[in-house]
Amino acid sequence: MSEDRDNIANSELEDVIVNQDSYGIRLTDTAKGRNSASMLVNKMYAWRGYAGTHQFSDDPNRITLTATDKGEVVGTLTLGIDSPIGLMADQIFKEELDAHRARGAKLCEFTKLAFDPTVRSKTSLANLFHLAVIYARDIHDCTDIVIEVNPRHRRFYEHMLGFKREGDLKDNPRVNAPAYLLRIELAYVTEQIQKHGGTFSQSATEAATERSFYPYFFSPREEQGIINRLRRIDEHQAA
């Protein structure tokens, strides 16, 4: 298993960051890829009763990752990097975000998270989160992640990942539903990955007592291999 995951981290496929058997995670930078991600987000949001049509733009400050199974997009997450035009969360949580900018934080946000419910793999979802963390922390030097979540999803982010609530519950007009703003420091995420990443294969009893999503993340060794690969890609693109 360790050798397989090392092969994932060192894959030579240009647009596939993680690749194992029929499953992969891609950096989506084509119109076709963005369209597939949009279709999944719209499908999952409609199923949850959220309003709006969710399209993906070719914005250099927004990075969309997609998880594929046998070539079909089964999961997607978009990372937004703070810039002079701000973040999507500024629409309703600007005061809260500005307080962190004032202390020198470099913010990023996770948006448009959707995962096909027929693909019930904690590891697949954790891989998607972990890749977004690596892009935010190691490629873009972000210090904090924020995310807008529906109240019924708040428990997962708080108890399983360690996010903290920022401010009060507000109405999000983009999806016509209430939302909390949650925040987590990437230093804390890094600490949890160092402690627990890649340990999900340990005994069921130990996994049950952990009560954390971090054991499903890559191990520190696998993470470093992915970081090195992404930096090489970034340097190649900048050249």
Salt bridges, closest charged atoms under 4 A:
ASP6 OD2 - ARG221 NH2 3.12
ASP15 OD2 - ARG26 NH1 2.60
ASP82 OD2 - ARG101 NE 2.66
ASP90 OD2 - ARG101 NH2 2.76
GLU96 OE2 - LYS170 NZ 3.20
ASP98 OD2 - LYS94 NZ 3.17
ASP98 OD1 - ARG101 NH1 2.83
GLU109 OE2 - ARG62 NH1 3.42
ASP138 OD2 - ARG137 NH2 2.71
ASP138 OD1 - ARG231 NH2 3.77
ASP144 OD2 - ARG103 NH2 2.88
ASP144 OD2 - ARG183 NH1 2.65
GLU148 OE1 - ARG174 NH2 2.38
GLU158 OE2 - ARG154 NE 2.82
GLU166 OE1 - HIS100 NE2 2.78
GLU166 OE2 - ARG183 NE 2.90
GLU185 OE2 - ARG183 NH1 3.81
GLU191 OE2 - LYS195 NZ 3.64
GLU210 OE2 - HIS196 NE2 3.50
GLU222 OE2 - ARG5 NE 2.74
GLU223 OE2 - HIS130 NE2 2.86
GLU223 OE2 - ARG137 NH2 2.99
